[in-house]
Amino acid sequence: MALNKNALIRYKTIDKCLQNNNQQWTLDKLIDACSDALYEYEGRDINVSKRTVQLDIQMMRSDKLGYNAPIVVYDRKYYKYENPDFSITDIPITENDMSVLSETVEMLKQFKDFSLFTELGGIIQRLEDKVYTEKTKNKSIIHMDRNENLKGLHFLDELYQAILKKVVLKLEYKSFKAKSANIITLHPYILKEFNNRWFLIGKRTGAKGISNLALDRIITIDYDFKLSYFEADFDPDQFYKNVIGVTVNQGERPTPIQLRINAYNAPYVITKPLHHSQILEEENEDGSIIVSIKVKINFELERLLLGFGESLEVLKPKRLRKRISDRLHQASKAYLQS
């Protein structure tokens, strides 16, 4: 059930009033208290009607929000909690609440390496402790795919802060193809995750276009405070609009690609498109389909297509069809020779 902020402020205010047994709370006093609280939080006068507070009390009494507040009226005009120790903030957590909290904690813990979540980390720990002490030891029903042993993850927060503060980086970096490490000066723009691997995207000094660097290939991080940060007009949504993955062949136009998918894999490709540009072109009698996408051809696209094995055929363009055919032929030769 959706609740607006003002309603939550009123519930909390009424709860606080009814916990104070040193005063007698009439409906008018509760209205005044709610009005004062809303002015304090919102900085403006909000007209709280008698009907609004009456409905708030009715809602607090019900189980719609899980409160079941024991609000009673005595002497026909005063409101109080029948149980003087009651508070809506002390409501026991339900089994469903515990399940949701447990899974939420697991998902939030994925971001523990970011200082952005440092303050949240304390909340996560308290939630985790609450879940541990109150729930039965059930198995998680959400399983997040993680690779804790992936190199470079400890750089995440340092790089995040450099991007946030617009600091030029000097990175000792060794690509898989390089024989030795190089020093790269980079103006960092964003961090990007793809296929459970993290990349730093930015502008290299002396190079054209945008570069992507895998975090697992970074050896050390240093800073160049003398060099002015180059703030390019970089829009990541536009930059990655026509690609699958992180490799962008800049200056190249997106290529129309036509694919035939067999009957077994057709439902998977229909329900989970290969790219947002995907169009269903044909549905054949044998259950196979023909789809088209419009993307820039890169390494990640080829790996995606090869992953379908015999269930996918590249129809167009010819150059991509030949490349995939050649790679499948080489793979087949490796098996025939063994």
N, C-alpha and C positions, 0 to 999 in steps of 0.2 A: 504494500500500500504506500503510495507516494505521500510524503509529508513535506510541507514547505518549512523554511527556517523559522518563520514567525510562530508557527504552531508548536514547534519543538521548544522554542523559548518560553511560550506560555505554559506548556506542560511542566517544564522544569521550574518555573516560577511558582505555579500552584503547588507543586510538590514541596518546594522549599517553605512556602507559607504554612502548609498543613503539618509540616514537621515541627513548627514553632508552636508549642502548646502554651506558651505564655500569653498568647493573644487569641482573641475570639475572631474568627474569620467569617465575615458576612460576604455575600456575593459582591457588594460594592467595593469592599476592601480588596478582594481578589482581582476585580477589574482594574482598580488603581495600581495594584502591584504589577499586573501584567503590562499595563500602559507604561509604567516607569521602567520596567525591564526592557521593553521594546525601544524606548527612547534611548536608554543607556547603550544598547547594542547597535541600534540603527542610526542614532543621532537625529531622529526626527519624530514628531508626534504622529502616532498611529492610533486611530480611533478604535478602541476595543469595545465591542458592543456587549450588552448583557447576554444576548443570545449566543454569541461566540464563546464566552466563558462557560455558559451552561452546557454547550455542546462539547467543550473541552473536558469538562468534568465527566460527562456521559461517556466520552471516548476513553478516558483514563479508567473508568470503572469497568469497561468492557474488556474482552480478551483479544480484541482486534490487533492491538499493539503488544499484547502479552503482559500488560500492566496488571489488570484485575485489581485496581486500587480500591481498598475498602473505605471509600469516602462516604461518610454518613452526615445527616443533618440532625442537629439537636436544637431544642427550643424553637423549632420551625424556621430558623434563620441563620444558624451558625454551622459552618462546615469544619470537619476534622477527619483524621484517619481513625478508624475504629481501633486499629492496632497502632499505638503511638510510635512504635519502632519501625513502621513501614516506610519505604521510600522506593520510588520507581527506579532509582539507580542501583538498588540492591536486588533486582529481580534475578532469580536463578536462570542460568543459561540452559536453553532446551537442548535436547539431543541433536536436533536439526541445526541449531545455532553452532553447536560444537563442531559438527561436521563441516559446516561452511567455514568457520574460523580456522579449523585445522588445515583445510586445503588452501585458504587464503594465505596463511602463514608460509606454507611451502612455496607458493608462487612468489611472495614478496622476498623470500630469502634468496631468490635467484639474483637479486640486485644488491646483495650485501656488500659488494666491492666498491660501490659508488658512495662518495661522501655525501652526495645529494640525499641519501637515505640514512645518514648517520643518526639523525634525530628519530627517524622512523624506526631505526634499529632497536632502540629501547622499547618502543611500543611493541615491535614484533617479538622481542624477548618476553615481555610481560604476557602477551597473547599466547605465546608458546607455552609458557609456564602454566597459564590458566587452562589451556587445552590439556596439558600433560596431567595436571592434578585432578581434572574433573571428568575426562573422557575415558572410556574403555580403550584398550589397546587394539583398535581396529586398524586394518591395513588402509593405506591411502587409496582413494578412488580416483585421484588424478596423478599421473606420473609424468613429470617433466623430463625431457631429454636433455641431459647435461654431460659435459665432458670436463670433469674437475681437473684432469691432468693436462688440459690444453695449455701450451706455453703462451706467455704474454698476458694472461688475464690480470696479473698483478699490476700491469701498466694502465688498466682501464681508468681508474680514478685520476691518476696523474695526467693522463691525456685529456680526460674530461675537463679538468680544471684549466689546462692550458688553452683549450678551445673557449671555455667560458671567459677567461681573462685575456684572450687574444694575444698569446705569447708565441713567438717564433721558436720552433723546435730544432735542435740539432740531434739527429738520430744516428746511432750506429746500427746499420741495417745490412743483413745478408740474405739476399733472395736465394731460392733453391738453385737457380742457374749460376749464380756468382761463385767464383772460386774463393773470394775473400770479402770481408765486410767493407762497406763504404759509409762515409759520413754524408747524410742527406739533410739539407736545410729545408724545412717544411713549414708552411703557413697552414695550420690545421683548421678544418671546417666542421667535420662531423665524424662520429663513430658509427660504423654500420656493421650489423650482424647478418651473416648469410650462411645457411647450412651449418649452424652451430660453430661458426668461426668468425672472429672479429677483425675488422679492417679500419684503418685510419685513413680518412679521405681529406686531401688538401692540395695546396699549390706548392710545387717544388721551386725553389729559387733557380732561375736559369733554364727552366723547362717550360714547354708549352702545355696547355691543357691542365686537366686535373689528374692527380695521381692517387692510387690506392695502395696502401702498405699493410700487409698482414701483421697483426700484433705478434704472432708467434715467430716472426722473423726479426723482430726488433731485439737488439742486444742491450743497448743502453740508451738513456734519454738525457739530453742536456738542453740548455736554453741559450738563445742569442738575444739578449736584452737590448743590444745596440741596433739591431735591425728592426726597422718599422714593420709592423704587421700589415700584410697586404690583404685588405678586406674585399675580396672579389664579389661580384653579384652572382653568388652561387645558390641555386635553388635545387636541393636534393631531389625533390619530387619530380621536377622537370628533367633533371640530369639522368635519373634512373627510370624514367617513364617508359622507354622503349627497349629495355634490356631485362634479361633474366640474370640475376647474380650481381656481381660488383665490377666486372670488366666492361668498360665502355669504350668502344672504338670511336673516339671523338672525330667529328667531321664526316662520319659515315652515316648515310640515311638508313632508316629501318627497312628491312627487306621482307616482302610478303613470303610467307613460308606455308606450304600446304602439306598436310600429313594425313596418312591413312592409319587408323587405329583399329585393331581387330575387335571382334565382338566381346571377348572376355574383358578387355581393358577399356572399352568404350564408356561404360557407366562411370568409371573413375575419372576419366578425362572430362566428361560432361559435368560432373558434380564438383570436380576440383580442376578448373581450367589451368592450362599450362602458363597462361599470361592473361592479363586483363583485356587484351585485344582479341582474344580467341573468338572465332565465329564458327558455328556449326554449319558446314556447307552441304553435306549430304548424309543421309541415313540409308544404308544399303540393306537389301533383303537378307543378307547373311548375318546382319547385326553389326557389321563394321560401320565405321563412320569416317568422314573426311572433314577435318577441321583446318582452319587457317589462323595463323597469328602473324603479327607484323612487328618484328623486333630486329635489333642489330645482332648479327651472328657473332658469337663469342665462345670462349672455352666452356663456360657454364651451360650454355644452351646445348652444345654438343654432348656434354656429359649427361645432361637430362635426357636427350633423345636416345643416346646409347643405352641408358638405363632401362629402356623399354624392351631392349633386345629384339626378338623376332616379332613382337606384337605391334611394332610401329614401322611404317615405311615413309621415308621422305619422298614426296612427289615433286615438289618445287622448293627452291630453285635447283638447277642442275649441279651447280658447284657444291652446294651443301649435300645433295643426294650422293654425289661422287665421293665426297670426303667421308661421309658416314659409311658408305659402302666399302671404301678402302679400309677403314678402321675395323669394321666387322670382319672383313676378309683376313686381315692380319691377326685378329683375335682367333678366328677359326683355324688358321694355320698353326698357331701356337698349340692348340688342342690336338690337331692332327699329328703333329710332330712328337707329341709326348707318348 
